[in-house]
Amino acid sequence: MKRKKRAFTLLEIMISILIITLITGAIGYNMRGTLEKGKVFRTEQGKQQLYDLLQLCVAEGQTVENVVKEPGKFLEKLGLAKDPAKLMVDGWGNKFDIQIIDNDFDIKSAGLENYKKNQG
C-alpha cells in the first residue's frame, strides 16, 4: 500500500511565519528593557569601583585635584584595574564626569541621569 506524502499548504507556512514573527517581536521588546537595566547595573557598579580605586590613589599620597585631572594615568600606575580605559566609561559608552566636592570625588554619568529622568 502506497502512502501519499502530504506537503505543507501555503496557509500553514504563512501561519507558522506569523507565529514566529510574533514570538520574536515579543522577545525583542522584552530584551530592550533588560539591556537598559544591564547598562544601569554596569554603570552603578563601575561608578563604585572607580570611586574606590580613586580613593586608593589618594591614600597612596596623590592629591584629589591631581587624580581628577588625569584619572586614567593614576589608575594605570595603581595597577589594580584590568582595563582602566574601560573602567572610565559607563554602560552607554560615555565617559564618567569626575568632579571634586568637599575634597571628595563626585562621579556622574550622563547616560544614567538621562535613563533615570526618562523613567520618571
N, C-alpha and C positions, 0 to 999 in steps of 0.2 A: 504494500500500500504506500503510495507516494504522498508525501505531505507537501503542501504548497507553502513556500516561505512567505511570510507576511512582512511587508515593508511598512515603514512609518509613513503616515499620511502627512501632508503638508500642515494640516491643522495641529497635529500632535507635536511636530517640530516647532511650530510658532509658539505654542503654549509653553513648551519647555524653555525656549529662549526668553519668553516673557517672565517666567518664574525665576530663572537665573538672573535676569536683569534686576528684578525687584529685590532679590536677596542681596545682590552685590551693592545696590544702592543703599539698602538699609545698613549694611556693614560699613560702607564708606562714610555714611553720615555719622554713625556712632564712633568711628575711628577718629574723626576730626576732633571731637571733644576730648577723646583720650590723648591724642597727640598734644593738644594745648595744655592739658593737665600735666603731662610729662615735661613740657617746657617750663611750666611753673615750678615743678618739683626740682628740676635741674638748676633753675635759676636760684631758688631759695637755698639749696644745698651749696651751690657754687659761691653765693654771697657769704655764707657762714664759713666755708673753707678758706676763702680769700681773706676774710677778716682775721681768722685765726693765724694764718701764715704771715699776714702783715704785722700782726701783734708780735709774732716771734721775731720778725726783723727788728722791731723796735726794742724788744727785750735783749737783742744782741748788741745794742748800742747805737743803732741808727736813730735819727730824729724822725718824727712823724712827717714833717714837711718834706724831707728828702725822699722818704718812702713813697709819698703821694706823687711827687714829681716823676719818679721813674720806678713804678712798682714792678714791672717786668724784670728789670735789672736786678733788683733786690731778691725777687723770688728765685731767679736763676742762681744767685750767689748762695741762697739758703739751701738749695738742693733738695728740698722735701717735696716739691711739686713735680709730678711726672712730666707735664707739659704746661709750663707757665703761660704760654700764649693762649692755650685753650681755656685755662682757668680764668683768664681775664675777660671772657665773653659770656653772655647769658644764653639762655635756651633759644632765643630768637637770632643769635649771631651778632648782637650789638655789644660794644664794649661797655663794661661797667663804668659808672661815673663815681670816682673816688674823691671825696672831699674831707676836709678837716672840720670837725665841730667839737669844741671844748677839748682840744688836744686828743681827740679820738677819731677813728675812721668812720665815715658815713658812706656806705656803698649803696648806690642806687642803680636800678635797671629800668631803662625807658620801656622796654618790652613788657616787663612785669607791671609797671604802672599803667600802661595802656590796657593790658589784659584786665586788671582789677577795675579800671574805670569803665570798661565795656561790660563787665559782669555786674556792675551796679554796686 
